[in-house]
Amino acid sequence: MGLKVFTHSADYYDALYRNKAYGREAEFVLQRLKKHGANFESILELGCGTGAYTKELARHCQRVVGVDFSAAMLRRARIKKREWKPELASRVTFRRSDLRTLRLKRRFDVVAMLFHVLSYQTRMRDLQAAFRTAAQQVRPGGHFVFDFWYGPGVQQDPPGPRVKRCAMEAGELVREATPAVFPKRNLVRVHYDFRFQPKGPGRVTHTTEDHWMRYLFRVEIEALSAAHGFRVVEFGEWMTGRKPTRKTWNAYAVAVRE
Ligand SMILES: C[S@@+](CC[C@H](N)C(=O)[O-])C[C@H]1O[C@@H](n2cnc3c(N)ncnc32)[C@H](O)[C@@H]1O
Protein backbone atom coordinates (compact mmCIF):
# COMPACT_ATOMS: atom_id res chain seq x y z
CA MET A 1 0.00 0.00 0.00
CA GLY A 2 1.60 3.21 -1.16
CA LEU A 3 1.36 6.18 1.16
CA LYS A 4 0.70 8.39 -1.85
CA VAL A 5 -2.81 7.08 -2.52
CA PHE A 6 -5.46 9.64 -1.65
CA THR A 7 -3.01 12.51 -1.98
CA HIS A 8 -3.80 14.13 -5.35
CA SER A 9 -7.14 12.36 -5.68
CA ALA A 10 -8.30 13.87 -2.36
CA ASP A 11 -9.14 17.04 -4.30
CA TYR A 12 -11.53 15.06 -6.45
CA TYR A 13 -12.81 12.54 -3.93
CA ASP A 14 -16.01 14.25 -2.82
CA ALA A 15 -16.96 15.13 -6.39
CA LEU A 16 -16.39 11.54 -7.54
CA TYR A 17 -18.55 10.14 -4.75
CA ARG A 18 -21.15 12.89 -4.49
CA ASN A 19 -23.92 10.41 -5.38
CA LYS A 20 -22.82 7.74 -2.93
CA ALA A 21 -25.62 7.11 -0.44
CA TYR A 22 -23.57 7.65 2.72
CA GLY A 23 -26.65 8.36 4.85
CA ARG A 24 -28.47 5.20 3.80
CA GLU A 25 -25.28 3.15 4.11
CA ALA A 26 -24.56 4.43 7.61
CA GLU A 27 -28.13 3.49 8.56
CA PHE A 28 -27.56 0.01 7.12
CA VAL A 29 -24.46 -0.37 9.31
CA LEU A 30 -26.27 0.85 12.42
CA GLN A 31 -29.20 -1.50 11.74
CA ARG A 32 -26.81 -4.45 11.52
CA LEU A 33 -25.22 -3.38 14.80
CA LYS A 34 -28.63 -2.97 16.48
CA LYS A 35 -29.61 -6.45 15.37
CA HIS A 36 -26.71 -7.79 17.44
CA GLY A 37 -27.58 -5.70 20.46
CA ALA A 38 -24.58 -3.43 19.96
CA ASN A 39 -24.20 -0.26 21.90
CA PHE A 40 -22.88 2.54 19.68
CA GLU A 41 -22.45 5.58 21.85
CA SER A 42 -18.82 5.78 20.80
CA ILE A 43 -17.42 4.81 17.39
CA LEU A 44 -13.88 4.71 16.11
CA GLU A 45 -13.92 5.00 12.33
CA LEU A 46 -10.70 3.80 10.71
CA GLY A 47 -10.01 5.17 7.22
CA CYS A 48 -12.56 7.97 7.56
CA GLY A 49 -11.33 9.84 4.46
CA THR A 50 -13.16 13.13 3.99
CA GLY A 51 -15.57 12.33 6.82
CA ALA A 52 -18.76 11.49 4.92
CA TYR A 53 -19.67 8.44 7.02
CA THR A 54 -18.27 10.14 10.12
CA LYS A 55 -20.91 12.84 9.86
CA GLU A 56 -23.72 10.33 9.32
CA LEU A 57 -22.58 8.13 12.20
CA ALA A 58 -22.33 11.15 14.49
CA ARG A 59 -26.03 11.85 13.99
CA HIS A 60 -26.74 8.60 15.87
CA CYS A 61 -24.10 8.50 18.61
CA GLN A 62 -22.31 10.62 21.16
CA ARG A 63 -18.72 10.42 20.00
CA VAL A 64 -16.95 9.53 16.74
CA VAL A 65 -13.20 9.58 16.24
CA GLY A 66 -12.27 9.46 12.55
CA VAL A 67 -8.74 8.32 11.70
CA ASP A 68 -6.97 8.45 8.36
CA PHE A 69 -3.35 8.54 7.22
CA SER A 70 -3.99 10.89 4.32
CA ALA A 71 -3.36 14.48 5.36
CA ALA A 72 -5.13 15.66 2.19
CA MET A 73 -8.29 13.66 2.92
CA LEU A 74 -8.34 14.84 6.55
CA ARG A 75 -7.84 18.45 5.48
CA ARG A 76 -11.05 18.21 3.49
CA ALA A 77 -12.84 16.48 6.36
CA ARG A 78 -11.89 19.30 8.73
CA ILE A 79 -12.91 22.02 6.29
CA LYS A 80 -16.31 20.40 5.80
CA LYS A 81 -16.77 19.94 9.53
CA ARG A 82 -16.66 23.74 9.97
CA GLU A 83 -19.96 23.85 8.07
CA TRP A 84 -21.72 21.32 10.30
CA LYS A 85 -24.11 22.30 13.07
CA PRO A 86 -21.98 22.95 16.20
CA GLU A 87 -23.74 20.24 18.22
CA LEU A 88 -22.93 17.62 15.59
CA ALA A 89 -19.39 18.88 15.08
CA SER A 90 -18.73 18.74 18.83
CA ARG A 91 -19.16 14.95 18.75
CA VAL A 92 -16.46 14.39 16.13
CA THR A 93 -12.66 14.44 16.26
CA PHE A 94 -10.39 13.71 13.32
CA ARG A 95 -6.94 12.34 13.81
CA ARG A 96 -4.09 11.56 11.46
CA SER A 97 -2.66 8.12 11.97
CA ASP A 98 -1.97 4.85 10.27
CA LEU A 99 -4.73 2.51 11.38
CA ARG A 100 -2.24 -0.36 11.52
CA THR A 101 -0.33 1.20 14.37
CA LEU A 102 -2.92 3.50 15.96
CA ARG A 103 -3.17 3.15 19.74
CA LEU A 104 -5.56 5.39 21.68
CA LYS A 105 -6.02 5.30 25.43
CA ARG A 106 -9.79 5.01 25.25
CA ARG A 107 -11.84 2.09 24.00
CA PHE A 108 -14.94 2.33 21.85
CA ASP A 109 -18.27 0.55 21.62
CA VAL A 110 -17.73 0.06 17.90
CA VAL A 111 -14.80 0.09 15.49
CA ALA A 112 -15.87 0.67 11.86
CA MET A 113 -13.91 0.48 8.60
CA LEU A 114 -16.15 1.47 5.70
CA PHE A 115 -15.85 1.64 1.92
CA HIS A 116 -13.19 -0.96 1.25
CA VAL A 117 -10.72 0.34 3.80
CA LEU A 118 -9.87 -3.24 4.82
CA SER A 119 -9.07 -4.10 1.18
CA TYR A 120 -6.49 -1.30 1.18
CA GLN A 121 -4.54 -3.41 3.71
CA THR A 122 -2.88 -5.51 1.07
CA ARG A 123 -0.34 -7.75 2.82
CA MET A 124 -1.27 -10.36 5.40
CA ARG A 125 0.69 -8.44 8.02
CA ASP A 126 -1.31 -5.27 7.21
CA LEU A 127 -4.59 -7.15 7.60
CA GLN A 128 -3.39 -8.61 10.89
CA ALA A 129 -2.32 -5.17 12.07
CA ALA A 130 -5.76 -3.75 11.22
CA PHE A 131 -7.48 -6.47 13.24
CA ARG A 132 -5.00 -5.97 16.09
CA THR A 133 -5.88 -2.27 16.22
CA ALA A 134 -9.60 -3.05 16.19
CA ALA A 135 -9.14 -5.60 18.99
CA GLN A 136 -7.13 -3.11 21.09
CA GLN A 137 -9.53 -0.23 20.60
CA VAL A 138 -12.92 -1.88 21.04
CA ARG A 139 -14.24 -2.62 24.51
CA PRO A 140 -14.88 -6.27 25.48
CA GLY A 141 -18.31 -7.17 24.08
CA GLY A 142 -18.02 -4.32 21.55
CA HIS A 143 -18.36 -4.70 17.78
CA PHE A 144 -16.15 -4.42 14.72
CA VAL A 145 -17.94 -3.75 11.42
CA PHE A 146 -16.24 -3.55 8.04
CA ASP A 147 -16.77 -4.11 4.33
CA PHE A 148 -14.32 -5.32 1.70
CA TRP A 149 -13.91 -6.63 -1.84
CA TYR A 150 -15.35 -10.12 -1.80
CA GLY A 151 -13.02 -12.72 -3.35
CA PRO A 152 -15.55 -15.02 -5.09
CA GLY A 153 -17.23 -12.07 -6.84
CA VAL A 154 -13.93 -10.52 -7.95
CA GLN A 155 -12.71 -13.88 -9.27
CA GLN A 156 -15.96 -14.56 -11.09
CA ASP A 157 -16.25 -11.12 -12.65
CA PRO A 158 -12.82 -9.43 -12.65
CA PRO A 159 -12.83 -5.65 -12.91
CA GLY A 160 -12.40 -4.05 -16.33
CA PRO A 161 -11.43 -0.55 -17.45
CA ARG A 162 -13.87 2.24 -16.58
CA VAL A 163 -14.17 5.93 -17.28
CA LYS A 164 -15.95 8.32 -14.95
CA ARG A 165 -16.65 11.92 -15.89
CA CYS A 166 -17.51 14.38 -13.24
CA ALA A 167 -18.52 18.03 -13.49
CA MET A 168 -16.91 20.11 -10.75
CA GLU A 169 -17.35 23.77 -9.87
CA ALA A 170 -14.00 24.72 -11.37
CA GLY A 171 -13.98 22.39 -14.38
CA GLU A 172 -14.42 18.84 -15.57
CA LEU A 173 -12.70 15.73 -14.25
CA VAL A 174 -12.18 12.55 -16.24
CA ARG A 175 -10.98 9.53 -14.28
CA GLU A 176 -9.85 6.44 -16.15
CA ALA A 177 -9.46 3.27 -14.11
CA THR A 178 -7.35 0.43 -15.52
CA PRO A 179 -7.32 -2.63 -13.28
CA ALA A 180 -4.91 -5.57 -13.39
CA VAL A 181 -5.61 -8.74 -11.37
CA PHE A 182 -2.82 -10.62 -9.59
CA PRO A 183 -4.62 -13.87 -8.72
CA LYS A 184 -1.73 -15.54 -6.92
CA ARG A 185 -1.70 -12.72 -4.38
CA ASN A 186 -5.47 -12.01 -4.31
CA LEU A 187 -4.69 -8.47 -5.38
CA VAL A 188 -5.96 -6.00 -7.92
CA ARG A 189 -3.93 -2.95 -8.93
CA VAL A 190 -6.19 -0.17 -10.14
CA HIS A 191 -4.27 2.42 -12.11
CA TYR A 192 -6.15 5.72 -11.97
CA ASP A 193 -5.50 8.46 -14.46
CA PHE A 194 -7.04 11.83 -13.54
CA ARG A 195 -7.37 14.66 -16.04
CA PHE A 196 -8.86 17.89 -14.82
CA GLN A 197 -9.81 20.49 -17.40
CA PRO A 198 -10.43 23.83 -15.71
CA LYS A 199 -13.18 26.09 -16.99
CA GLY A 200 -11.73 28.84 -19.11
CA PRO A 201 -8.22 28.99 -20.53
CA GLY A 202 -6.27 27.04 -17.83
CA ARG A 203 -4.16 23.95 -18.56
CA VAL A 204 -5.25 20.34 -18.03
CA THR A 205 -3.88 18.89 -14.77
CA HIS A 206 -2.81 15.29 -15.13
CA THR A 207 -2.14 12.99 -12.17
CA THR A 208 -2.03 9.24 -11.64
CA GLU A 209 -2.36 6.93 -8.65
CA ASP A 210 -2.09 3.16 -8.27
CA HIS A 211 -4.50 1.69 -5.73
CA TRP A 212 -3.71 -1.88 -4.68
CA MET A 213 -6.76 -3.75 -3.41
CA ARG A 214 -6.86 -7.06 -1.57
CA TYR A 215 -9.94 -9.20 -2.14
CA LEU A 216 -10.88 -11.41 0.76
CA PHE A 217 -12.65 -14.69 1.42
CA ARG A 218 -14.91 -15.69 4.28
CA VAL A 219 -12.39 -18.19 5.61
CA GLU A 220 -9.78 -15.42 5.90
CA ILE A 221 -12.17 -13.05 7.64
CA GLU A 222 -13.08 -15.77 10.14
CA ALA A 223 -9.44 -16.72 10.73
CA LEU A 224 -8.33 -13.09 11.19
CA SER A 225 -11.27 -12.47 13.53
CA ALA A 226 -10.63 -15.56 15.65
CA ALA A 227 -6.90 -14.82 15.87
CA HIS A 228 -7.68 -11.38 17.33
CA GLY A 229 -10.40 -12.30 19.80
CA PHE A 230 -13.41 -11.61 17.58
CA ARG A 231 -16.33 -13.87 16.66
CA VAL A 232 -18.05 -13.17 13.34
CA VAL A 233 -21.77 -12.80 14.05
CA GLU A 234 -22.84 -11.67 10.58
CA PHE A 235 -21.38 -12.01 7.12
CA GLY A 236 -23.38 -10.65 4.19
CA GLU A 237 -23.64 -8.79 0.94
CA TRP A 238 -23.16 -5.06 1.37
CA MET A 239 -26.45 -3.13 1.44
CA THR A 240 -28.72 -6.13 0.91
CA GLY A 241 -27.73 -8.20 3.93
CA ARG A 242 -28.23 -11.32 1.82
CA LYS A 243 -25.89 -14.26 1.75
CA PRO A 244 -22.98 -13.37 -0.57
CA THR A 245 -22.86 -15.25 -3.87
CA ARG A 246 -20.30 -15.43 -6.65
CA LYS A 247 -21.97 -12.29 -8.02
CA THR A 248 -21.22 -10.36 -4.83
CA TRP A 249 -18.40 -7.87 -5.13
CA ASN A 250 -18.79 -6.05 -1.86
CA ALA A 251 -19.34 -7.95 1.38
CA TYR A 252 -19.37 -6.93 5.03
CA ALA A 253 -18.96 -8.57 8.39
CA VAL A 254 -19.93 -7.77 11.95
CA ALA A 255 -17.73 -9.30 14.64
CA VAL A 256 -18.02 -9.17 18.41
CA ARG A 257 -15.00 -8.85 20.72
CA GLU A 258 -15.05 -11.76 23.15
C1 LIG B 1 -11.97 4.46 -0.31
S1 LIG B 1 -11.42 5.58 0.89
C2 LIG B 1 -12.79 5.54 2.02
C3 LIG B 1 -12.88 6.82 2.84
C4 LIG B 1 -14.15 6.92 3.66
N1 LIG B 1 -14.31 5.79 4.55
C5 LIG B 1 -15.34 7.04 2.73
O1 LIG B 1 -16.13 6.11 2.72
O2 LIG B 1 -15.48 8.04 2.03
C6 LIG B 1 -10.19 4.68 1.81
C7 LIG B 1 -9.58 5.52 2.92
O3 LIG B 1 -8.78 4.68 3.75
C8 LIG B 1 -7.61 5.37 4.11
N2 LIG B 1 -6.61 4.36 4.52
C9 LIG B 1 -6.23 3.26 3.83
N3 LIG B 1 -5.30 2.58 4.53
C10 LIG B 1 -5.10 3.26 5.68
C11 LIG B 1 -4.26 3.06 6.80
N4 LIG B 1 -3.44 2.01 6.89
N5 LIG B 1 -4.32 3.93 7.83
C12 LIG B 1 -5.16 5.00 7.77
N6 LIG B 1 -5.97 5.26 6.72
C13 LIG B 1 -5.94 4.39 5.68
C14 LIG B 1 -7.25 6.17 2.86
O4 LIG B 1 -6.37 7.24 3.13
C15 LIG B 1 -8.64 6.61 2.40
O5 LIG B 1 -9.01 7.84 2.96
PDBQT file of the ligand as one rigid body, heavy atoms in Angstrom, charges set to zero:
ROOT
HETATM    1  C1  LIG A 301     -11.966   4.462  -0.310  1.00  0.00    +0.000 C 
HETATM    2  S1  LIG A 301     -11.417   5.582   0.893  1.00  0.00    +0.000 S 
HETATM    3  C2  LIG A 301     -12.789   5.545   2.017  1.00  0.00    +0.000 C 
HETATM    4  C3  LIG A 301     -12.879   6.818   2.842  1.00  0.00    +0.000 C 
HETATM    5  C4  LIG A 301     -14.148   6.922   3.656  1.00  0.00    +0.000 C 
HETATM    6  N1  LIG A 301     -14.305   5.793   4.551  1.00  0.00    +0.000 N 
HETATM    7  C5  LIG A 301     -15.341   7.042   2.730  1.00  0.00    +0.000 C 
HETATM    8  O1  LIG A 301     -16.133   6.109   2.716  1.00  0.00    +0.000 OA
HETATM    9  O2  LIG A 301     -15.479   8.039   2.027  1.00  0.00    +0.000 OA
HETATM   10  C6  LIG A 301     -10.190   4.681   1.811  1.00  0.00    +0.000 C 
HETATM   11  C7  LIG A 301      -9.576   5.520   2.916  1.00  0.00    +0.000 C 
HETATM   12  O3  LIG A 301      -8.780   4.677   3.749  1.00  0.00    +0.000 OA
HETATM   13  C8  LIG A 301      -7.612   5.372   4.111  1.00  0.00    +0.000 C 
HETATM   14  N2  LIG A 301      -6.611   4.362   4.519  1.00  0.00    +0.000 N 
HETATM   15  C9  LIG A 301      -6.232   3.257   3.827  1.00  0.00    +0.000 A 
HETATM   16  N3  LIG A 301      -5.301   2.575   4.528  1.00  0.00    +0.000 NA
HETATM   17  C10 LIG A 301      -5.098   3.262   5.683  1.00  0.00    +0.000 A 
HETATM   18  C11 LIG A 301      -4.258   3.055   6.805  1.00  0.00    +0.000 A 
HETATM   19  N4  LIG A 301      -3.441   2.007   6.888  1.00  0.00    +0.000 N 
HETATM   20  N5  LIG A 301      -4.317   3.934   7.827  1.00  0.00    +0.000 NA
HETATM   21  C12 LIG A 301      -5.156   4.999   7.767  1.00  0.00    +0.000 A 
HETATM   22  N6  LIG A 301      -5.972   5.263   6.717  1.00  0.00    +0.000 NA
HETATM   23  C13 LIG A 301      -5.941   4.394   5.684  1.00  0.00    +0.000 A 
HETATM   24  C14 LIG A 301      -7.245   6.167   2.859  1.00  0.00    +0.000 C 
HETATM   25  O4  LIG A 301      -6.374   7.239   3.135  1.00  0.00    +0.000 OA
HETATM   26  C15 LIG A 301      -8.637   6.610   2.396  1.00  0.00    +0.000 C 
HETATM   27  O5  LIG A 301      -9.013   7.839   2.956  1.00  0.00    +0.000 OA
ENDROOT
TORSDOF 0
